[in-house]
């Protein structure tokens, strides 16, 4: 069964650690998701599947880490330097390992290129620098969309993908929290919207004060982006949300069971 750390006492945790050595850390961000979804959408992406898994999930669930790095600069997006965030998350992992957990699963409700690269590099360095941890502990990093084949298919569809605040995220919120989904679906002008669906990193551009290979460029959000939706929210339905949510739970439960069996 799932044990939620925010509801446990010291005695509860000590007893749980006798039989359960797996901790799941939900990781998210406060970030714009168009005008139709809440700023906390990715927190729901990280937390709701764990709640839905309930008694089927043989792991302790940590309180979510709700601030990370987006790179976007629209109102409501709270960016934490990815290196600072990765170091902070690594410290949290180290403390759970010190507590006695043998399996640490980072469950990302928010991905992002810069974010995931920084986290993975920091976790690899933890294993590289501490041979005892590397010998005894399994650390995993899962992006939520990886657990649903339906979501993956839409995420990878060509030529335009469904990524951020699009069909799937809107559908999931319709399923989990329909009270937080608003009717006014807006997207950017057609060219920008198409480019963001084609390449999720297109939102960022760069410039140099001096045009020379040695000069480090400044990276910033394209000024023409006003909404930031990367997908097709108008196609979302609660039924799709339930399908994706169920797939996520099934795959997460299977993965946790496998890790528990392999590294007791």
C-alpha positions as CSV (number, residue, x, y, z in Angstrom):
1,X,0.0,0.0,0.0
2,X,1.0,3.6,-0.4
3,X,2.2,5.4,2.7
4,X,1.9,9.2,2.5
5,X,4.7,10.8,4.4
6,X,2.8,14.0,5.1
7,X,0.3,11.9,7.2
8,X,2.9,9.8,9.1
9,X,4.6,10.2,12.5
10,X,8.1,9.2,13.4
11,X,6.8,5.9,14.8
12,X,4.8,5.3,11.6
13,X,7.9,5.8,9.4
14,X,10.0,3.5,11.6
15,X,7.5,0.7,11.3
16,X,7.0,1.2,7.6
17,X,10.8,1.1,6.9
18,X,10.8,-2.5,8.3
19,X,9.0,-3.7,5.2
20,X,9.0,-0.8,2.7
21,X,12.3,0.6,1.3
22,X,11.0,2.6,-1.6
23,X,10.4,6.3,-1.6
24,X,8.7,8.3,-4.4
25,X,9.4,12.0,-4.6
26,X,6.9,13.9,-6.8
27,X,8.5,16.8,-8.6
28,X,6.6,19.6,-10.3
29,X,6.6,23.3,-11.0
30,X,4.4,26.4,-10.7
31,X,4.1,27.4,-14.3
32,X,1.7,28.9,-16.9
33,X,-0.5,26.4,-18.7
34,X,-2.4,28.7,-21.0
35,X,-5.5,30.5,-19.8
36,X,-7.6,27.4,-19.3
37,X,-5.5,25.4,-16.8
38,X,-4.2,26.3,-13.4
39,X,-0.6,27.3,-12.6
40,X,-0.4,24.1,-10.5
41,X,-1.2,21.7,-13.4
42,X,2.2,20.0,-13.2
43,X,1.8,19.5,-9.5
44,X,-1.4,17.5,-10.2
45,X,0.6,15.6,-12.9
46,X,3.1,14.5,-10.2
47,X,0.7,13.9,-7.3
48,X,-2.6,12.6,-8.7
49,X,-1.3,9.3,-10.2
50,X,0.2,8.5,-6.8
51,X,-3.1,9.2,-5.0
52,X,-5.0,7.2,-7.6
53,X,-2.6,4.2,-7.3
54,X,-3.5,4.1,-3.6
55,X,-3.2,0.7,-1.9
56,X,-1.7,-0.9,-5.0
57,X,1.5,1.2,-4.7
58,X,4.0,-0.4,-2.3
59,X,6.0,2.7,-1.6
60,X,6.2,5.8,0.7
61,X,5.2,9.0,-1.1
62,X,7.1,12.1,-0.1
63,X,5.5,15.6,-0.1
64,X,5.9,17.1,-3.6
65,X,8.7,19.4,-4.6
66,X,6.7,22.1,-6.3
67,X,9.4,24.5,-7.7
68,X,11.9,23.7,-10.5
69,X,12.9,25.2,-13.9
70,X,10.7,25.9,-16.9
71,X,12.7,28.5,-18.9
72,X,9.5,30.2,-20.0
73,X,9.0,33.7,-18.7
74,X,5.2,34.2,-18.9
75,X,3.3,35.5,-15.9
76,X,2.8,32.8,-13.2
77,X,5.9,30.8,-14.2
78,X,8.4,30.5,-11.2
79,X,11.8,29.5,-12.3
80,X,14.5,28.0,-10.1
81,X,18.0,27.9,-11.5
82,X,18.2,24.2,-12.7
83,X,21.6,23.7,-11.0
84,X,20.3,25.0,-7.7
85,X,17.2,22.9,-8.1
86,X,19.1,19.7,-9.0
87,X,21.4,20.2,-6.0
88,X,18.4,20.7,-3.7
89,X,16.7,17.6,-5.0
90,X,19.9,15.6,-4.6
91,X,20.1,16.7,-1.0
92,X,16.6,15.5,-0.4
93,X,17.5,12.1,-2.0
94,X,20.6,11.8,0.2
95,X,18.5,12.4,3.3
96,X,15.9,9.8,2.4
97,X,18.8,7.4,1.7
98,X,20.3,8.2,5.2
99,X,16.8,7.5,6.6
100,X,17.0,4.0,5.3
101,X,15.4,3.9,1.9
102,X,17.0,1.6,-0.7
103,X,15.0,2.7,-3.8
104,X,14.5,6.4,-4.6
105,X,12.1,7.3,-7.4
106,X,12.0,10.8,-8.8
107,X,8.5,11.2,-10.4
108,X,8.5,14.2,-12.7
109,X,5.2,15.9,-13.3
110,X,7.2,18.6,-15.1
111,X,10.1,17.7,-17.4
112,X,11.8,20.3,-19.6
113,X,15.1,19.9,-21.3
114,X,17.2,22.0,-18.9
115,X,15.4,20.6,-15.9
116,X,15.8,16.9,-16.6
117,X,19.4,17.2,-17.8
118,X,20.4,19.0,-14.6
119,X,18.6,16.5,-12.3
120,X,20.0,13.4,-14.1
121,X,23.5,14.8,-14.0
122,X,23.3,15.6,-10.3
123,X,22.0,12.2,-9.5
124,X,24.7,10.5,-11.6
125,X,27.3,12.5,-9.7
126,X,25.8,11.4,-6.4
127,X,26.3,7.8,-7.4
128,X,29.7,8.5,-8.9
129,X,31.0,10.2,-5.8
130,X,29.5,7.8,-3.2
131,X,30.3,4.2,-3.9
132,X,28.4,2.9,-0.9
133,X,25.2,4.5,-2.2
134,X,25.9,3.3,-5.7
135,X,26.3,-0.2,-4.3
136,X,23.2,-0.3,-2.1
137,X,20.7,2.2,-3.6
138,X,18.7,2.3,-6.8
139,X,17.7,5.8,-8.0
140,X,15.2,6.2,-10.8
141,X,13.9,9.2,-12.7
142,X,10.5,8.9,-14.4
143,X,8.7,11.6,-16.5
144,X,5.0,11.1,-16.0
145,X,4.2,10.9,-19.7
146,X,6.5,8.0,-20.1
147,X,4.0,5.8,-18.2
148,X,1.2,6.1,-20.8
149,X,1.4,4.8,-24.3
150,X,-1.5,6.9,-25.3
151,X,0.3,10.0,-24.0
152,X,3.5,9.0,-25.7
153,X,1.8,8.5,-29.0
154,X,0.4,12.0,-28.9
155,X,3.6,13.5,-27.5
156,X,5.6,12.0,-30.4
157,X,3.1,12.4,-33.2
158,X,4.3,14.1,-36.4
159,X,4.6,16.7,-37.6
160,X,3.0,18.5,-34.7
161,X,3.1,17.1,-31.2
162,X,0.9,17.5,-28.1
163,X,3.1,18.7,-25.3
164,X,2.4,21.5,-22.9
165,X,-1.1,22.5,-21.8
166,X,-2.4,20.5,-24.7
167,X,-4.9,17.7,-25.3
168,X,-3.5,15.3,-22.7
169,X,-2.8,17.7,-19.8
170,X,-6.2,19.3,-20.3
171,X,-7.9,15.9,-20.5
172,X,-6.1,14.8,-17.3
173,X,-7.2,17.9,-15.5
174,X,-10.8,17.4,-16.8
175,X,-10.6,13.9,-15.2
176,X,-8.9,14.8,-11.9
177,X,-10.1,18.4,-11.2
178,X,-12.7,19.6,-13.7
179,X,-13.5,22.5,-11.4
180,X,-10.1,24.0,-12.2
181,X,-10.4,23.8,-16.0
182,X,-11.7,27.0,-17.6
183,X,-13.6,27.3,-20.9
184,X,-11.5,30.1,-22.5
185,X,-9.0,28.0,-24.5
186,X,-6.5,30.4,-26.2
187,X,-3.4,29.7,-28.2
188,X,-0.7,31.9,-29.8
189,X,-0.9,33.2,-33.3
190,X,-0.8,30.3,-35.9
191,X,2.9,30.3,-36.8
192,X,4.2,30.4,-33.2
193,X,1.6,27.8,-32.0
194,X,2.7,25.5,-34.9
195,X,6.4,25.9,-34.1
196,X,5.9,25.2,-30.4
197,X,4.0,22.0,-31.3
198,X,6.8,21.0,-33.6
199,X,9.7,21.7,-31.2
200,X,9.1,22.2,-27.5
201,X,12.4,24.1,-27.2
202,X,11.4,26.6,-29.9
203,X,10.0,29.0,-27.3
204,X,13.6,30.0,-26.5
205,X,15.9,32.1,-28.7
206,X,19.3,33.7,-28.1
207,X,21.4,36.7,-28.9
208,X,25.0,37.9,-28.5
209,X,26.3,41.4,-27.8
210,X,29.2,40.6,-30.1
211,X,28.9,38.1,-32.9
212,X,31.9,35.8,-32.1
213,X,32.1,32.1,-31.3
214,X,33.8,32.8,-28.0
215,X,31.0,35.0,-26.7
216,X,28.4,33.3,-24.5
217,X,24.9,33.9,-25.8
218,X,21.9,35.1,-23.8
219,X,18.9,32.8,-23.9
220,X,15.4,34.1,-23.5
221,X,11.8,33.4,-24.4
222,X,10.7,34.6,-27.8
223,X,8.8,37.9,-27.3
224,X,6.0,36.9,-29.7
225,X,4.8,34.1,-27.4
226,X,1.9,35.3,-25.2
227,X,0.0,32.2,-24.2
228,X,2.5,29.3,-24.4
229,X,0.2,26.4,-25.2
230,X,2.1,23.6,-27.0
231,X,-0.7,21.2,-28.2
232,X,-4.3,20.8,-29.0
233,X,-6.4,21.5,-25.8
234,X,-9.6,21.8,-27.8
235,X,-9.5,18.1,-28.4
236,X,-9.4,17.1,-24.8
237,X,-12.1,15.0,-23.1
238,X,-12.5,13.6,-19.6
239,X,-12.6,10.1,-21.1
240,X,-9.1,10.6,-22.6
241,X,-8.0,11.8,-19.2
242,X,-9.2,8.7,-17.5
243,X,-7.6,6.4,-20.0
244,X,-4.2,8.2,-19.7
245,X,-4.5,8.3,-15.9
246,X,-5.3,4.6,-15.7
247,X,-2.3,3.7,-17.9
248,X,0.0,5.8,-15.8
249,X,-1.1,4.0,-12.6
250,X,-0.7,0.6,-14.2
251,X,2.8,1.2,-15.4
252,X,3.9,2.9,-12.2
253,X,2.6,0.1,-10.0
254,X,4.4,-2.5,-12.2
255,X,7.7,-0.5,-12.1
256,X,7.6,-0.1,-8.3
257,X,6.9,-3.8,-7.8
258,X,9.8,-4.6,-10.1
259,X,12.2,-2.3,-8.2
260,X,11.0,-3.7,-4.8
261,X,11.7,-7.3,-6.0
262,X,15.1,-6.5,-7.5
263,X,16.5,-4.3,-4.6
264,X,15.0,-5.3,-1.3
